[in-house]
């Protein structure tokens, strides 16, 4: 079997209540080689500059590469909010993450379009606000030296339908990348369509499995996703970016379970 041209990492925000220092030690013990930095407040707070240097030192000591950072999302951090002050706050949060990523030596800033349920909303207005916000983040990220990467939402959220996501991408510079979340798109049965929409912008995968009803964030192979199809379609798309595991942990993640999840991903995708 020919080796795949992409690299495997794992997201640190598997439990928002576990400090990042603890998580990084566990991931290193589990054999991880690269991470995506999560930004939940109780996990890692990039707003406090003094928090960044210890993380950088720990990453260096553990020989962990930084694949990416996930910008804050949900609640007040919504790029499509009709209130300008809320949008500006969400843009600011994404740019803090981008600046932190630059200090840590990573490249991809992962950003959600919006986390708002479509029902009862002016979808067109929300999409326009989202695209405007993303243009600001993309321009500023380029100045910082990192790359904006837009993640595919869950299907019931604004932007979560392929046509909506395609419209957003059409408003952005071609240098903006795409992250396909395997769990999100599988719940909407939209894998093939999203791969087509992303095209050559596809630079990042959030890899997680589910049981077909909820965004469970299981290890690959523990749910119903057809991973052979995922692997073959990524090869056909000439994907050469990062594949980052996004897992959900009920408590402090256990190194053996993380190691098992990484091996499952290697077996199914690499």
N, C-alpha and C positions, 0 to 999 in steps of 0.2 A: 504494500500500500504506500503510495507516494505521500510524503509529509505535506501537511497543509501550510500555506504561507501566512498564517496568523498566529498571534501569541495569546496565551491564556493568563488571565488575572482573576482577582476576586475582590468584591466590594466589601469595604470595612463596615458599612452601616447595617450589618445583618441583625443587630439588636441596638436600637437607638439609645438604650440606657447603659450600654457598656462603653467605658472610655476607650478611645482609639488606641491608647498605649497598650492596654490589655489585649485588644483585638490583634494588633500587629504582632505581639509576641506569640499569640496562639497561631496565627497564620504562618509565621516563620517556622514554628515547630511542626506544622502540618505539611510543610514542603512547598508553600506558595513562593512564587518568584516575583510577582507583581501585584499591585493593588489599585483599586479605585477608591479614592478618599471620599467618605461620606461626611455630610455637614449637619446632621441633627444636633441641636444645641447641647444635649447631654452626652453626646458622643465626641464631637470635635467642633470647637467654636472658632472659625477663621476670622471673626471680627476682632479678636484679641491678638495683636501681633506677637505677644509673648508666647502664645500657644504654638506658633508655627515652628520656631527653631527646635524645640525638643522633638517634634514629630520628624523634622528633617534629619536630625541626628540619629533618631531611632531607626528610621528607614535605612540610613547609611550603614549603621551598625549591623542591622539584620540582613543587609544586602537585598532589600526589596526595592524593585523599580516602581515608579508611579506611572500607571497607565493613564489616569484621568482623575477628575474630581466631579462629584455630582453636586450641582448648585442646589441651594435650598428650594423647596417647592411646597405647595399646599398652603392653605390658610391665607395669610396676607401676602405671600410670595407668589402672586399670580400675574403673569405678564399680559393677560387679556382683560384685566379689571377695568370697567368703564371709568372708575375714579382715577384721575391722573396721579394723585399722591400715592395710591396703592401700586400703580404700575411703576412709578419711579422707584418706590421702595423695592419692588421685585427686581427691577433692573440693577439697582445698587447691590442687592444680595448676590446676584449672578456675577457681578464684576468683582466683588470681594473674593468670591470663589476663584475667579479667573486669575486674580492677582496672586492668591495663595498658591494656585497650581504652578504659576510661573516661578515662585520661590522654591517649590518642591521639585521642579525639574520635569513636570509632566506636560502633556500637549493638549488633551481633549477635555473641554469643559462641557459636561452633559447637562442639558437644560430641558425641562418640560415645556411644552407649548402652553398648556393650561390644565388645571385639575378640576375644572368645572363641568358638572353634568349638563348635557346638551338640553334636556327638557326644560322648557320655560324660559330659555335664554334667547337673546337676539344673537344667533350664531354668527351671522355676517359681521356684526359689530365686533364681537369678541375676536373673531379671526383677524380682522383688520388691526385691532389693538395689539394682538399677539405678534403679527408680522412687523409692525412698527417697532415694538420693543426688541424683538430679535435683531432687527437691523442695527439698533444702537449697540447691543451687546456684541454683535459680530464685529463691528468697526472697532470698538474699544479692545476686544480680545486680540485683534490683529496687532494693535499697538503694543499690547503686553507681550506678544510673541506666542500666544496659544490659539487654539482653534475651537470655535463654537461648533457643538454637535447637538442637533435637535433630536430628542427621543420620541418614538411613536407612542401615543397615549393608549389607554384602555379604550375599547370601542364605544362605550357609552359617554365618554368625555368629548368635549369639543376638540376637534383636530384628530379624533380617533378613527374617523372613516378615511379610507385611502384618498378620496377626492378632496376632502378638507386638508389633509396633510400635504397633498400635492399642491394645492393652492398656496399654502403657506410657503412651501419651498420655492414656488415660482416668484415670490416677492423678495427672495433673498439672493445675495451674491452666490455664485457657484462655488466659492470657497467654503461655504458653510456645509458641514458634514451631517450625516444622519446616523443615529443609533437605533437599530431595531431591537425592541424588547420581545423576546420569543414568547413570553407569557402573555403579554398584552395582545399581540397580533393573533396568537392562536385562539384566544377567546372570541375574537371576531372572525375567525376563519379567513384571515386576510394575509397570510404569510406571502404567498406568491405575488399578490398585488402590491404589497408594500416593498418587496424586493425590487419590483419593476419601477415603482415610484421613486425609490431611493437612487437607483441607477449607480453611477460612479461616485455619487456622494457618500455611499455606504462605507463607513470607516470604523464602526464600533457595533458590537453586539452585546446586549444584556441577556445572558443565557440563564434561564430558569424554567422549571417545568410546573405543570398544574394538573388538577384532576378533571378539568373541563368546565368548571363552573366559576371558580374564583381565582384570583391572582395569588396562588399559594406560595410561590417562590421556593419550590422544591428543587432538589438537585436534579440535573438532567438524567432521565431514565426512571425517575420515581413517579412520573405522571403519564399523561396520554399523548404528549407531543411526539411526532414522528421525526426523530433526530437524524435518521438517514436522509430524509427529504431536506431537512435544514442544511446538513453538511453538503449534499450534492448541489443544492441551489446556490450556496455560498461559493462553491467552486466554480459553478457556471457563471456567476456574476464577477468572477475574478477578485473576490474579496481578499484584502490583505491587511486588515486592521487588527483591532483588539477584540477578543472574546472575553467578557468579564462575567463571572458567576455572580448572580444576585440571589442570596439565600436569606431565608427567614429563620432566626434562631429564637427559641422561647426564653432562653437564659443566656448565660455566658457560653459562647460557642466552644465546643469540645474539639481539640485538635484531631482526634481520630475521625470524627464526623466530617470535618472540613477536608481532611486528607482523602476520605472516601469520595466526597463530592467532586474534588479536583480530579481524582482518577476516573470517575464516571464521565466527566467532561472530556478528558483526554481520550478515553476509549470511544466515545460516541462522535466526537468532533475532530480530534486531531489525529 
